Amino acid sequence: MNDTLWDHPNTVSYMNPLDTNAKSYLENCSTRFQAMGAQHILAVGIPLPGRDLVKLALFQKWGNEELNTSQLAQIKGGDPLLRRIAVLGEPAIWHLSENENQWLAASPLVALLKRHTHDQESCRTIAGLHIHMFDHFQIAICLAGVDIVATRRELVALSSEIRFALDDINAIKPIINRPGELSARERMILSLTAEGKTASDIANELEISQRTVHAHLQNASEKMQAANKTQTVVEALRYGQIQLH
């Protein structure tokens, strides 16, 4: 696919994101994904550890039929594909036939697609876009097809366009509310921890007791299903709960 595809606005139907909702906007975008070779498309809020997709599906054409509640409940925040997308700095394309992409075989989301399509070749290539507006939403767009053909410039430009369009929509009505989000206090304390500050430092800065600091860190650890403070910080960064300044 050449770099001039998006120079021809008549090839797709555009809409003002402020005149619609997230699902309608993403459905409109599906035309552009299909032009890249996507035969299956899924846009979801990225679930937090231990949580599922039941209330987070925004747009889906993932297989022959729309995924039902039972199927969405099978996909958790620990899904390898969703975890990989959650840390993408820019869109990525993976070919299942390549050895370095064997991790995709462990993805229940990919397995679910394979079970619900008659054409196994349509799962041969997977693409992921991370649409993230901190403190507003963290969304994964998954594409699958025989061959996803797009330049880096096209994917980055489209990802950026979707990000700002969804931010406009979110300003009118929140797109997703993810179960298990850290509280504002937990985010603050974990952010200070990520900066290298000790419990004593944080207690002094926030004028609270060290016991309270440790209680918030423990709560955050449980929500992130982390084994220690370091892993809690890493998982909070992965799932868009905190950011480094």
C-alpha positions in Angstrom: 0.0 0.0 0.0 1.5 3.4 -1.0 1.7 6.5 1.2 -0.9 8.4 -0.8 -3.9 6.4 0.2 -5.2 9.0 2.7 -4.6 11.8 0.1 -7.9 10.8 -1.5 -10.8 11.7 0.9 -13.4 10.4 -1.5 -12.2 6.8 -0.9 -13.8 6.7 2.5 -16.8 8.2 4.3 -15.9 10.6 7.0 -18.0 11.9 9.9 -17.6 14.5 12.6 -16.8 12.6 15.8 -18.8 15.2 17.8 -21.9 14.2 15.9 -21.7 10.5 16.8 -20.6 8.1 19.5 -17.5 5.9 19.8 -19.1 2.8 18.3 -20.4 4.7 15.2 -17.1 6.5 14.8 -15.1 3.2 15.0 -17.5 1.5 12.6 -16.8 4.3 10.1 -13.1 3.7 10.6 -13.5 0.1 9.8 -13.7 1.0 6.1 -10.2 2.2 6.4 -9.0 -0.8 8.2 -10.6 -3.1 5.6 -8.7 -1.1 2.9 -5.5 -2.2 4.7 -6.6 -5.9 4.5 -8.3 -6.3 7.9 -11.0 -9.0 7.8 -11.6 -8.9 11.5 -11.7 -5.8 13.7 -12.0 -5.5 17.5 -11.9 -2.2 19.5 -12.0 -2.6 23.3 -11.1 -0.8 26.4 -8.0 -2.7 27.8 -9.2 -4.5 30.9 -7.2 -4.2 34.1 -5.6 -7.4 35.5 -8.1 -10.0 36.4 -10.9 -8.1 34.7 -12.7 -9.0 31.5 -14.1 -7.5 28.3 -17.8 -7.8 29.2 -18.4 -4.0 29.6 -15.4 -2.8 27.5 -16.3 -3.8 23.9 -16.7 -0.7 21.7 -16.8 -2.2 18.2 -16.4 -5.8 17.1 -16.3 -7.8 13.9 -14.1 -10.5 15.5 -15.0 -13.7 13.7 -18.2 -14.7 11.9 -20.6 -13.4 14.5 -20.6 -10.8 17.2 -19.0 -12.0 20.4 -21.5 -12.7 23.2 -21.2 -11.9 26.9 -19.8 -15.4 27.6 -17.1 -15.1 25.1 -16.1 -11.6 26.2 -15.9 -12.8 29.7 -13.2 -15.3 28.6 -10.8 -12.5 27.7 -8.9 -11.0 30.7 -6.5 -8.1 31.1 -3.7 -10.6 31.1 -4.3 -11.6 27.5 -0.8 -11.5 25.8 -2.1 -9.6 22.8 -3.8 -6.9 24.9 -0.8 -6.7 27.2 1.5 -6.2 24.2 -0.8 -3.5 22.7 -1.0 -1.7 26.1 2.7 -0.8 25.9 2.9 0.0 22.2 4.5 3.4 21.4 3.2 3.1 17.9 1.1 0.6 15.9 2.6 -2.8 15.2 2.0 -5.7 12.7 2.8 -9.3 13.6 2.8 -12.3 11.3 1.9 -15.5 13.1 4.3 -17.5 10.9 7.3 -15.8 12.2 9.1 -17.5 15.1 9.4 -14.3 17.2 5.6 -14.0 17.2 4.8 -17.4 18.7 3.7 -15.6 21.9 0.4 -14.9 20.0 -0.4 -18.6 20.2 -0.9 -18.0 24.0 -3.5 -15.3 23.4 -7.1 -16.4 24.2 -8.3 -13.5 22.0 -6.5 -14.9 19.0 -7.7 -18.4 19.9 -11.3 -17.1 20.1 -11.0 -15.6 16.7 -9.6 -18.9 15.2 -12.6 -20.8 16.7 -15.1 -18.4 15.2 -14.0 -18.0 11.7 -14.2 -20.4 8.8 -11.1 -19.0 7.1 -8.0 -19.7 9.2 -5.9 -17.8 6.8 -7.8 -14.6 7.8 -5.9 -14.9 11.2 -2.5 -15.0 9.6 -1.6 -11.4 10.3 -2.4 -9.4 13.4 -2.1 -5.7 13.9 -2.4 -3.7 17.1 -3.1 0.0 17.8 -2.9 1.5 21.2 -5.3 4.5 21.6 -4.5 6.1 24.9 -5.5 9.4 26.4 -4.1 9.4 29.9 -6.8 9.5 32.6 -9.5 9.3 30.0 -9.2 5.9 28.2 -6.9 3.1 27.1 -8.2 1.3 24.1 -6.8 -1.5 22.0 -7.7 -1.9 18.3 -7.0 -5.4 17.0 -7.0 -6.1 13.3 -6.6 -9.5 11.7 -6.4 -10.6 8.0 -4.4 -12.6 5.5 -2.1 -9.7 5.1 -2.4 -6.3 6.8 -0.6 -3.9 4.3 0.0 -0.4 5.5 3.0 1.9 5.9 4.2 3.0 9.3 3.2 6.6 8.4 -0.4 5.5 7.6 -0.8 3.6 10.8 0.6 6.3 13.0 -1.4 9.0 11.3 -4.6 7.0 11.6 -3.9 6.1 15.2 -3.4 9.7 16.1 -6.6 10.8 14.3 -8.6 8.2 16.2 -7.1 9.2 19.5 -8.1 12.8 19.2 -11.5 12.0 17.7 -12.3 9.7 20.6 -11.0 12.3 23.1 -13.6 14.7 21.6 -16.3 12.1 22.0 -15.2 11.3 25.5 -15.4 15.0 26.5 -19.2 14.8 25.8 -19.8 11.4 27.4 -17.1 9.0 28.9 -16.4 6.2 26.4 -15.5 3.6 29.0 -15.4 3.1 32.7 -13.0 0.3 33.6 -13.7 -1.7 36.7 -10.7 -1.9 39.1 -9.2 1.5 38.4 -6.8 2.9 41.0 -8.2 5.7 43.2 -6.8 9.2 42.8 -4.9 8.7 46.1 -3.5 5.4 45.0 -2.3 6.9 41.7 -0.6 9.8 43.5 1.2 7.5 46.0 2.2 5.1 43.3 3.4 7.9 41.0 5.6 9.2 43.8 6.9 5.7 44.4 7.8 5.4 40.7 9.9 8.6 41.2 12.0 6.7 43.7 10.5 8.2 46.9 10.3 6.1 50.0 7.2 5.6 52.2 8.7 8.1 54.6 9.2 10.7 51.9 5.6 10.3 50.6 4.2 10.4 54.1 6.0 13.7 54.8 5.0 15.2 51.5 1.3 14.3 51.7 1.1 14.8 55.5 -0.2 11.3 56.2 1.2 8.4 58.2 3.5 5.8 56.7 0.9 3.2 57.6 -1.6 5.0 55.3 1.0 5.1 52.6 1.6 1.3 52.9 -2.2 0.7 52.9 -2.6 2.5 49.6 0.3 0.7 48.1 -1.2 -2.6 49.3 -4.5 -1.8 47.7 -2.9 -0.8 44.5 -0.8 -4.0 44.5 -4.0 -6.1 44.9 -5.8 -4.2 42.0 -2.8 -4.7 39.7 -2.4 -8.3 40.9 1.3 -7.6 41.6 3.7 -9.5 43.8 5.7 -6.5 45.0 6.0 -2.7 44.8 8.2 -2.7 41.7 5.7 -4.9 39.8 2.9 -2.8 41.0 4.5 0.3 39.4 5.3 -1.6 36.2 1.7 -2.9 35.9 0.2 0.5 36.7 2.3 2.0 33.9 1.3 -0.7 31.5 -2.4 -0.2 32.2 -2.3 3.6 32.0 -2.9 4.2 35.7 0.1 6.4 36.2 2.6 8.1 33.9 6.2 9.2 34.4 6.9 12.9 34.1 
